[in-house]
């Protein structure tokens, strides 16, 4: 085990602060000590539930469900007033204050910030995150994301990474860290030891960082070392394997004994604390992911994560059961007395670093009216469009098409390019389609705009007894080319595909219809991706390809200005949008 130095980075505590840490630990019951290891995800915001949770389970930290600023403020006020020991309360401000509350201010997702190639915007993302999260009672955030996107197929960080250059990722992450810490929020860089190499989702399967020790040192290691040297206070460990370093520190380890970082002493103690010298807090990623639960029984997962070097365990499954598993792990010696002491020193040390021990329970939060006034400040909201102006990227420009004006291209056809439709988002529905927003914006500029109704949509409108014949005839849905060239002056394909496990375009079975851009040599065509930035492998034939990085109306307004030549394209792709293929550049 590694000794905690509370006087050193990132804690920098005084003797008085350290006395509070040690005195608090010395007066805690074993139940209170075990409780401090948990980060709870609340299932309710009622005072009764919150009070019972802090009193019964003695939790050390909270990460809450999304809510409005007022809801989160009220919740956090109850939590701090009812908790015996001040709580770490974490937001998830990956893109701005909207990660702290639903009415918070988004500045931009990581890939969009990376495309500006200017750390100023990463700083602003951190600053706004800090202003809004701290106002409503948060003091910790699971950001920045410091993964490096080396694999365009990766489903976790396709839009949640600053890019593929370790130097850029480090520069942006340091700027974000500076911005959020100005408001007294402790950032937690994630996902240790680094996502972006594998193409699998650790929510659903194992995930491996397959780099050699030398490759890792020059990339992910460089980023983490730079952040640690700058005083990074906490890290979120991902359920990601790093076999090269497990074998480095444990040469005789068998393949079947390799573990994700959250369960690996070699990765989270020997490498992170030993070689890199990290002295701060480590929290696991969410404990329901298969990358963790697939490694061993849950009853062993909990104490093994602490034994491996994690200090905080993210989320109960069943609170009574999980508390019992952690307690049993302590009684069985999986968690040693020494290891428990270290974890508690770091957890309480972080709380002392934030000054939580110096404030009364009623002083930890700002007065409510003052707090809520900090959400959505006009100058902070204005940043979203400023980032969009600097980020939207003209990736491929192989035809003489600019500017796009009603004089040149009066009749515009918009084609809604889809991915797999599903998940909770599809079930909830109700979100305005990007093609509808774009139609409105272009018509305001004087274009005549038609939205293409896909073959599937047309078939679904038929009487049920006619659909089978229509589907059987789908390959015959051809049409003369002149129907396109005679009807439209420009076709814009809009891909609004959510990044995730299935993030590729799903083309319909029909050929020869505008669903698929076969017509790039017949009608001037522009392909725009408003989310996933790596669609070019699925549309290598297009001559004009744009990454807009965001589907919000304010972002599309900036895009239209650029299409019409009123604003230049300024963004620079932070990772290879051609995805290593030759044909995507043709």
NORNORFEN-V976634 format. One record per pair of residues at least 24 apart in sequence whose ideal C-beta (glycine too) atoms are under 7 Angstrom apart, sorted by sequence separation. I is the first residue (numbers start at 1). J is the second residue. If there is no record, write none. Layout:
i/j
I/J
I/J
//
This chain:
i/j
35/59
36/60
39/63
41/65
237/261
302/326
414/438
493/517
517/541
35/60
50/75
54/79
62/87
237/262
242/267
414/439
517/542
32/58
45/71
61/87
194/220
216/242
245/271
284/310
287/313
299/325
303/329
547/573
31/58
61/88
62/89
63/90
105/132
146/173
193/220
282/309
283/310
287/314
288/315
298/325
302/329
303/330
307/334
50/78
54/82
60/88
62/90
72/100
104/132
216/244
282/310
283/311
284/312
286/314
287/315
307/335
491/519
50/79
54/83
61/90
72/101
96/125
100/129
144/173
216/245
282/311
283/312
284/313
285/314
286/315
288/317
299/328
306/335
503/532
45/75
95/125
99/129
262/292
281/311
284/314
287/317
304/334
412/442
484/514
505/535
547/577
47/78
51/82
97/128
101/132
209/240
213/244
237/268
260/291
281/312
283/314
303/334
528/559
50/82
69/101
96/128
97/129
100/132
144/176
207/239
209/241
212/244
213/245
260/292
263/295
303/335
307/339
311/343
491/523
493/525
499/531
68/101
96/129
100/133
143/176
144/177
207/240
208/241
209/242
211/244
306/339
477/510
479/512
490/523
495/528
498/531
499/532
505/538
67/101
68/102
69/103
97/131
207/241
478/512
490/524
491/525
492/526
493/527
494/528
495/529
496/530
497/531
504/538
67/102
68/103
69/104
97/132
101/136
110/145
161/196
206/241
208/243
213/248
260/295
311/346
312/347
412/447
414/449
474/509
477/512
484/519
488/523
493/528
495/530
496/531
497/532
66/102
93/129
97/133
100/136
202/238
259/295
273/309
311/347
412/448
474/510
475/511
477/513
492/528
494/530
202/239
272/309
306/343
410/447
411/448
412/449
413/450
414/451
415/452
485/522
100/138
157/195
189/227
202/240
263/301
410/448
414/452
484/522
485/523
141/180
156/195
157/196
269/308
406/445
413/452
484/523
93/133
268/308
269/309
406/446
495/535
154/195
263/304
268/309
406/447
481/522
536/577
540/581
91/133
154/196
263/305
265/307
268/310
536/578
537/579
144/187
146/189
189/232
192/235
195/238
235/278
262/305
265/308
534/577
536/579
540/583
141/185
143/187
146/190
147/191
154/198
155/199
192/236
264/308
265/309
533/577
537/581
540/584
139/184
140/185
144/189
145/190
151/196
154/199
156/201
187/232
191/236
192/237
195/240
235/280
237/282
263/308
534/579
139/185
140/186
141/187
142/188
148/194
150/196
151/197
153/199
155/201
187/233
188/234
189/235
190/236
192/238
234/280
239/285
262/308
540/586
91/138
138/185
139/186
141/188
147/194
149/196
150/197
151/198
186/233
188/235
191/238
193/240
233/280
234/281
235/282
236/283
237/284
238/285
537/584
89/137
90/138
93/141
111/159
114/162
140/188
142/190
147/195
148/196
151/199
186/234
188/236
190/238
228/276
232/280
233/281
237/285
262/310
536/584
89/138
92/141
94/143
110/159
113/162
114/163
126/175
130/179
134/183
147/196
191/240
193/242
228/277
234/283
236/285
89/139
90/140
91/141
92/142
93/143
109/159
110/160
111/161
122/172
126/176
130/180
134/184
173/223
177/227
228/278
239/289
39/90
88/139
89/140
90/141
92/143
94/145
109/160
110/161
125/176
126/177
129/180
134/185
225/276
240/291
88/140
90/142
110/162
119/171
123/175
126/178
127/179
130/182
131/183
133/185
170/222
174/226
224/276
239/291
456/508
119/172
122/175
123/176
126/179
127/180
130/183
166/219
170/223
174/227
177/230
239/292
455/508
114/168
122/176
125/179
126/180
169/223
173/227
454/508
123/178
124/179
127/182
130/185
177/232
455/510
496/551
119/175
123/179
166/222
170/226
174/230
438/494
80/137
166/223
114/172
455/513
113/172
435/494
76/136
77/137
434/494
455/515
24/85
76/137
454/515
76/138
434/496
452/514
73/136
72/136
73/137
281/346
94/160
280/346
281/347
69/136
193/261
192/261
281/350
148/219
148/220
237/310
425/498
193/267
148/223
413/488
411/487
412/488
415/491
417/493
146/223
411/488
412/489
417/494
411/489
412/490
413/491
414/492
415/493
416/494
417/495
419/497
410/489
415/494
419/498
192/272
409/489
412/492
414/494
146/227
409/490
420/502
419/502
207/291
419/503
205/290
206/291
419/504
203/289
204/290
205/291
404/490
419/505
420/506
202/289
203/290
419/506
206/294
417/505
418/506
202/291
142/236
191/285
188/283
434/530
415/514
415/515
413/514
409/524
441/556
445/560
234/350
437/553
441/557
233/350
434/551
438/556
442/560
437/556
441/560
445/564
233/353
401/524
399/524
401/526
401/544
399/543
398/543
399/544
396/542
398/544
396/543
397/544
396/544
396/545
395/545
395/546
394/546
395/547
393/546
392/546
393/547
392/548
391/549
404/563
405/564
404/564
403/564
388/550
403/565
402/565
186/350
392/558
388/555
392/559
186/354
385/554
389/558
184/354
384/554
388/558
392/562
385/558
394/569
393/569
392/569
389/567
393/571
395/573
392/571
393/572
390/570
391/571
393/573
389/570
390/571
395/577
139/354
139/356
10/231
9/231
10/232
10/233
137/364
137/365
135/366
136/371
135/371
135/374
135/375
132/374
131/374
132/375
39/283
61/312
63/314
60/312
128/380
128/383
124/383
57/319
88/350
88/351
86/351
57/323
121/387
2/269
10/279
37/306
121/390
9/279
10/280
86/356
2/273
8/279
86/357
104/375
105/376
116/387
2/274
103/375
118/390
39/312
103/376
5/279
39/313
41/315
101/375
113/387
116/390
4/279
37/312
38/313
39/314
105/380
112/387
116/391
37/313
39/315
40/316
105/381
107/383
108/384
115/391
107/384
38/316
86/364
97/375
106/384
115/393
108/387
112/391
81/361
107/387
80/361
81/362
108/391
80/364
80/365
60/347
77/365
34/323
37/326
76/365
34/326
73/365
34/327
73/368
34/330
204/501
73/371
73/372
201/501
70/372
69/372
37/343
69/375
33/340
36/344
33/344
36/347
25/344
25/348
21/345
24/348
21/348
21/349
21/352
20/352
17/352
13/349
1/338
20/357
1/339
4/342
11/349
6/345
13/352
13/353
159/499
1/342
4/345
12/353
158/499
4/346
11/353
6/349
10/353
155/499
4/349
155/500
158/503
155/501
155/503
159/531
159/532
158/532
159/533
158/533
158/534
152/534
159/549
168/574
164/574
163/574
164/575
162/574
163/575
164/576
111/533
149/575
152/579
115/549
112/549
111/549
112/550
109/549
109/550
116/571
117/572
115/571
115/572
115/573
115/574
114/574
111/574
//
